[in-house]
Amino acid sequence: MNYKLLIFNTESNTMYDYAPIVEKITHTTNRNGSAGKLTFSIIQKKAINLTEGAKVQFYVDGIGIFQGFVFVTEQDRWGVVSVTAYDQLRYLKSSASYSFEGKKLGEIIQLIATDMQLQIGPLEDTGYIIPTLTKESTECLDIIEYGLMLTQYNTGKTFVFFDDFGKLCLIEAKKMKSNILIGNGSVVTDYSYKSDIDSDTYNQVKLVRPNKETGQGDTYNFSDSTTIKKWGLLQKYVKVDENLNEAQINEQGNIMMAYYDRVLKTISIDGVGGIPGLKAGAMAMFKIKDVPELSGGLFLLLDKVKHTFSNGEHTMSLEAKIINL
């Protein structure tokens, strides 16, 4: 594999390829709630002009894997310099206040990104207009994540918001299916497959719509008596927009039940051979003969992907889950 780790120093208007002197590089992406992160360490034999805010680009065999900016540098007594860079999503940790009416998620992202002076790529039309979205003194990334949640509740579709080599993108997960196979045909040194109703499972959804006339909320319940009898009552309470009509609330409740009223099944894998460019939010085919649900092969949604490049080797750690698309 051929690596390039280019760092652009705006103060001195210089660019260097640090790949020849890097010990190890890790690239981590999460589907929700955090920016993509690149970390690497350098053995400093002479002064290195590496400053906060410098642009970083990482390539593997000519493919652009990461573009971001230096946020942290740390040096130990032995001269090893550790560097942490984040992609554009890091700047969405800034707090702001917004009030949107009748906007689709892509439009909301466009407006926030423009305010934050960020670069934008493809923003897919989700087909869902969010009636109102108001947040005060809230991190911009949390505002967008809330919009993602509302969109999923009302469409039943999973969309992924991410930085693609310096461009903010919004794409439906099923359109990001990878053609790789993880499991049979690839080396998996260790995995853990978990089945639970503890973290993200609900068999009753209670939607409450504010009612200005009565001063109270109109309550709509959606439940599954079969799984309640089996698991006990697991309730999710959500306050919905006051402008939604009864048909819209019923549709949202049914979609949420279809999503949450199931056993959550996830898999964590360490030490699998690396696939350049694979990131959280994509879908990959898992085929593991000792796991009944995966024995015939199944596309799973990647929640976290960590790439490690060291001593000429490229490995990955993955966290993925079964979802209904």
C-alpha positions as CSV (number, residue, x, y, z in Angstrom):
1,M,0.0,0.0,0.0
2,N,1.1,3.5,-0.8
3,Y,0.3,6.2,1.8
4,K,0.4,10.0,1.6
5,L,-0.1,12.1,4.7
6,L,-0.1,15.7,3.5
7,I,-0.1,18.6,6.0
8,F,-0.5,22.1,4.8
9,N,0.8,24.9,7.0
10,T,-1.0,28.1,6.2
11,E,1.3,30.2,8.3
12,S,4.4,29.2,6.3
13,N,2.5,28.3,3.1
14,T,4.3,25.0,3.0
15,M,3.2,21.4,2.4
16,Y,5.0,18.2,3.6
17,D,4.3,14.5,3.2
18,Y,4.7,13.0,6.7
19,A,4.0,9.4,5.7
20,P,7.6,8.3,5.7
21,I,8.2,9.3,9.3
22,V,4.8,8.2,10.8
23,E,4.7,5.2,13.2
24,K,1.0,4.5,13.1
25,I,-2.2,6.1,11.7
26,T,-5.7,5.5,12.9
27,H,-8.9,6.7,11.2
28,T,-12.2,6.5,13.1
29,T,-15.7,7.3,12.0
30,N,-19.0,7.0,14.0
31,R,-22.4,7.1,12.4
32,N,-23.8,9.5,15.0
33,G,-22.7,12.3,17.2
34,S,-19.0,12.9,16.4
35,A,-16.6,14.0,13.8
36,G,-14.3,11.7,11.8
37,K,-10.9,11.5,13.6
38,L,-7.4,10.9,12.3
39,T,-4.6,10.3,14.8
40,F,-0.9,9.7,14.1
41,S,2.4,9.8,15.8
42,I,5.8,11.1,14.5
43,I,9.3,10.5,15.9
44,Q,10.7,14.0,15.9
45,K,14.3,14.1,14.9
46,K,14.3,17.8,14.2
47,A,11.8,20.7,14.8
48,I,8.5,20.0,13.0
49,N,6.5,23.1,12.0
50,L,3.1,21.5,12.8
51,T,0.5,24.0,14.0
52,E,-3.1,23.8,15.2
53,G,-5.5,24.4,12.3
54,A,-3.2,23.0,9.6
55,K,-5.1,21.1,6.9
56,V,-4.5,17.3,6.8
57,Q,-5.1,15.0,3.9
58,F,-4.6,11.2,4.0
59,Y,-4.5,9.1,0.9
60,V,-4.2,5.3,0.5
61,D,-3.2,4.1,-3.0
62,G,-4.3,7.4,-4.4
63,I,-7.8,7.3,-2.7
64,G,-8.7,10.3,-0.5
65,I,-9.5,8.8,2.9
66,F,-9.6,11.8,5.2
67,Q,-9.4,15.6,5.0
68,G,-9.5,17.6,8.1
69,F,-7.6,19.9,10.4
70,V,-5.2,19.6,13.3
71,F,-6.8,20.2,16.7
72,V,-4.3,18.6,19.2
73,T,-0.6,18.0,19.3
74,E,1.2,16.4,22.1
75,Q,4.9,15.6,22.6
76,D,6.5,13.2,25.1
77,R,10.0,13.3,26.6
78,W,11.3,10.8,23.9
79,G,10.4,13.2,21.1
80,V,7.3,11.4,19.9
81,V,4.7,13.8,18.6
82,S,1.1,12.7,18.7
83,V,-1.4,14.5,16.5
84,T,-5.2,14.5,16.4
85,A,-7.1,15.9,13.4
86,Y,-10.9,16.1,12.8
87,D,-13.0,16.5,9.7
88,Q,-15.5,19.3,9.2
89,L,-18.1,17.8,11.5
90,R,-15.9,19.0,14.4
91,Y,-16.8,22.6,13.6
92,L,-20.5,21.7,14.1
93,K,-19.8,21.3,17.8
94,S,-20.2,25.0,17.9
95,S,-23.4,26.2,19.7
96,A,-26.1,28.3,18.0
97,S,-29.8,29.0,18.1
98,Y,-32.0,28.2,15.2
99,S,-35.7,28.1,14.4
100,F,-36.7,26.3,11.1
101,E,-40.2,26.0,9.7
102,G,-41.2,23.7,6.8
103,K,-37.7,22.7,5.9
104,K,-36.3,19.3,4.8
105,L,-33.2,18.1,6.6
106,G,-30.9,18.8,3.6
107,E,-32.1,22.4,3.6
108,I,-31.4,22.7,7.3
109,I,-27.9,21.3,6.8
110,Q,-27.3,23.7,4.0
111,L,-28.2,26.7,6.1
112,I,-26.2,25.7,9.1
113,A,-23.1,24.7,7.0
114,T,-23.3,28.1,5.2
115,D,-23.3,29.9,8.5
116,M,-20.4,27.9,9.7
117,Q,-18.5,28.4,6.4
118,L,-18.3,24.7,5.7
119,Q,-18.0,22.9,2.4
120,I,-21.1,21.0,1.2
121,G,-21.4,17.9,-1.1
122,P,-24.5,15.9,-2.1
123,L,-27.5,16.4,0.3
124,E,-30.2,13.9,-0.6
125,D,-33.8,14.9,-0.6
126,T,-35.3,12.9,2.3
127,G,-38.9,13.5,1.1
128,Y,-39.9,14.7,4.6
129,I,-40.7,18.3,5.5
130,I,-40.0,19.0,9.2
131,P,-42.9,21.2,10.4
132,T,-40.8,23.1,13.0
133,L,-37.4,22.6,14.6
134,T,-36.4,25.1,17.2
135,K,-33.3,24.8,19.4
136,E,-31.6,27.4,21.6
137,S,-27.9,27.4,22.5
138,T,-27.5,23.9,21.1
139,E,-24.5,22.3,19.3
140,C,-25.1,22.5,15.6
141,L,-24.3,18.8,15.2
142,D,-27.0,18.0,17.8
143,I,-29.5,20.1,15.9
144,I,-28.8,18.1,12.7
145,E,-28.9,14.8,14.6
146,Y,-32.3,15.7,16.0
147,G,-33.4,16.4,12.4
148,L,-32.1,13.0,11.4
149,M,-34.1,11.4,14.2
150,L,-37.3,13.2,13.2
151,T,-36.8,12.2,9.5
152,Q,-36.3,8.6,10.5
153,Y,-39.4,8.6,12.7
154,N,-41.5,9.9,9.9
155,T,-40.1,8.1,6.9
156,G,-38.8,4.8,8.3
157,K,-35.6,5.5,6.4
158,T,-32.1,5.7,7.8
159,F,-30.1,8.6,6.5
160,V,-26.4,9.2,7.2
161,F,-24.7,12.6,7.6
162,F,-21.0,12.6,7.2
163,D,-17.9,14.3,5.8
164,D,-16.6,12.8,2.5
165,F,-13.1,14.1,2.1
166,G,-14.0,17.7,2.9
167,K,-17.6,17.7,1.7
168,L,-20.7,17.4,4.0
169,C,-23.0,14.8,2.7
170,L,-26.5,13.4,3.4
171,I,-27.3,10.0,1.9
172,E,-29.7,7.2,2.6
173,A,-27.8,4.2,4.2
174,K,-29.1,1.6,1.7
175,K,-27.5,3.6,-1.1
176,M,-24.1,3.2,0.6
177,K,-23.8,-0.6,0.3
178,S,-20.3,-1.8,0.0
179,N,-19.5,-4.8,-2.3
180,I,-17.1,-6.3,0.3
181,L,-17.8,-9.5,2.3
182,I,-16.8,-9.6,5.9
183,G,-16.6,-13.1,7.4
184,N,-16.2,-16.1,5.1
185,G,-13.5,-15.3,2.7
186,S,-11.8,-12.7,5.0
187,V,-9.8,-13.2,8.1
188,V,-11.8,-12.4,11.3
189,T,-9.6,-12.9,14.3
190,D,-12.2,-12.0,16.9
191,Y,-15.9,-11.0,17.1
192,S,-18.7,-10.6,19.6
193,Y,-22.3,-10.9,18.6
194,K,-24.9,-9.5,21.0
195,S,-28.7,-9.7,21.2
196,D,-30.5,-7.4,23.6
197,I,-33.6,-5.4,24.5
198,D,-31.7,-3.2,26.9
199,S,-30.3,-0.4,24.8
200,D,-32.7,0.6,22.0
201,T,-35.8,-1.5,22.1
202,Y,-39.4,-0.3,22.9
203,N,-42.7,-2.1,22.6
204,Q,-44.9,0.9,23.4
205,V,-44.6,4.3,21.9
206,K,-46.4,7.2,23.4
207,L,-46.7,10.3,21.2
208,V,-48.0,13.5,22.9
209,R,-49.1,16.5,20.9
210,P,-49.4,19.9,22.7
211,N,-53.0,21.3,22.7
212,K,-53.2,25.0,23.3
213,E,-57.0,24.9,23.7
214,T,-57.0,22.5,26.6
215,G,-53.5,23.4,28.0
216,Q,-52.7,19.7,28.0
217,G,-51.3,17.1,25.6
218,D,-53.3,14.8,23.3
219,T,-51.8,11.4,23.9
220,Y,-51.5,8.6,21.2
221,N,-50.4,5.1,22.3
222,F,-49.0,2.4,20.0
223,S,-48.1,-0.9,21.6
224,D,-47.5,-4.6,20.9
225,S,-49.2,-6.8,23.5
226,T,-47.3,-9.9,22.4
227,T,-43.8,-8.5,23.1
228,I,-45.1,-6.6,26.2
229,K,-46.2,-10.0,27.6
230,K,-42.8,-11.5,26.6
231,W,-40.4,-8.7,27.7
232,G,-42.4,-6.4,29.9
233,L,-43.4,-2.9,29.1
234,L,-40.6,-0.8,27.4
235,Q,-42.0,2.6,26.6
236,K,-40.6,5.5,24.5
237,Y,-42.2,8.9,25.1
238,V,-41.9,11.5,22.4
239,K,-43.4,15.0,22.1
240,V,-44.5,15.7,18.6
241,D,-45.2,18.9,16.7
242,E,-48.5,20.5,17.5
243,N,-49.3,21.0,13.9
244,L,-49.3,17.3,13.0
245,N,-52.8,15.9,12.3
246,E,-54.1,12.6,13.6
247,A,-53.2,10.7,10.4
248,Q,-49.6,12.0,10.5
249,I,-49.3,11.0,14.1
250,N,-50.6,7.6,13.5
251,E,-48.2,7.1,10.6
252,Q,-45.2,8.3,12.8
253,G,-46.3,5.9,15.6
254,N,-46.5,2.9,13.3
255,I,-43.1,3.7,11.7
256,M,-41.5,4.0,15.2
257,M,-43.0,0.7,16.4
258,A,-41.7,-1.0,13.3
259,Y,-38.3,0.3,14.0
260,Y,-38.1,-0.1,17.8
261,D,-40.3,-3.2,18.5
262,R,-37.5,-5.8,17.9
263,V,-34.5,-7.4,19.5
264,L,-31.4,-5.3,18.8
265,K,-28.7,-7.4,17.3
266,T,-25.2,-6.1,17.0
267,I,-21.7,-7.4,16.1
268,S,-18.3,-6.1,17.0
269,I,-15.3,-7.4,15.1
270,D,-11.5,-6.8,15.7
271,G,-8.6,-7.5,13.5
272,V,-10.4,-7.9,10.1
273,G,-8.4,-7.0,7.0
274,G,-8.6,-3.3,6.1
275,I,-10.8,-2.0,3.3
276,P,-9.7,1.6,2.3
277,G,-12.5,4.1,2.3
278,L,-15.0,2.0,4.4
279,K,-16.7,4.3,6.9
280,A,-19.5,4.4,9.5
281,G,-22.9,4.8,7.9
282,A,-22.2,2.4,5.0
283,M,-23.6,-1.1,4.8
284,A,-21.5,-4.2,4.4
285,M,-22.3,-7.8,3.9
286,F,-21.5,-10.0,6.9
287,K,-21.4,-13.8,6.5
288,I,-20.3,-15.7,9.6
289,K,-21.3,-19.4,9.7
290,D,-21.4,-19.6,13.5
291,V,-24.0,-16.9,13.8
292,P,-27.4,-18.1,12.6
293,E,-28.7,-14.7,11.4
294,L,-25.5,-14.1,9.5
295,S,-24.8,-17.6,8.2
296,G,-26.3,-16.9,4.8
297,G,-25.0,-13.4,4.6
298,L,-26.7,-10.2,5.5
299,F,-26.2,-6.5,5.0
300,L,-25.5,-4.7,8.3
301,L,-25.3,-1.0,9.1
302,L,-21.9,0.1,10.3
303,D,-22.1,2.2,13.4
304,K,-18.3,2.6,14.0
305,V,-15.3,1.9,11.8
306,K,-11.7,2.2,13.0
307,H,-8.8,1.7,10.6
308,T,-5.3,1.2,11.8
309,F,-2.3,1.5,9.5
310,S,1.0,0.3,11.0
311,N,4.2,-1.4,9.8
312,G,2.8,-1.8,6.3
313,E,-0.4,-3.5,7.6
314,H,-4.0,-2.3,7.4
315,T,-6.6,-3.7,9.8
316,M,-10.1,-2.6,11.0
317,S,-12.3,-2.8,14.0
318,L,-16.1,-2.7,13.2
319,E,-19.3,-2.2,15.1
320,A,-22.5,-3.0,13.1
321,K,-26.2,-3.8,13.6
322,I,-29.1,-5.4,11.9
323,I,-31.7,-2.9,10.8
324,N,-34.9,-3.0,8.8
325,L,-34.7,-1.0,5.6
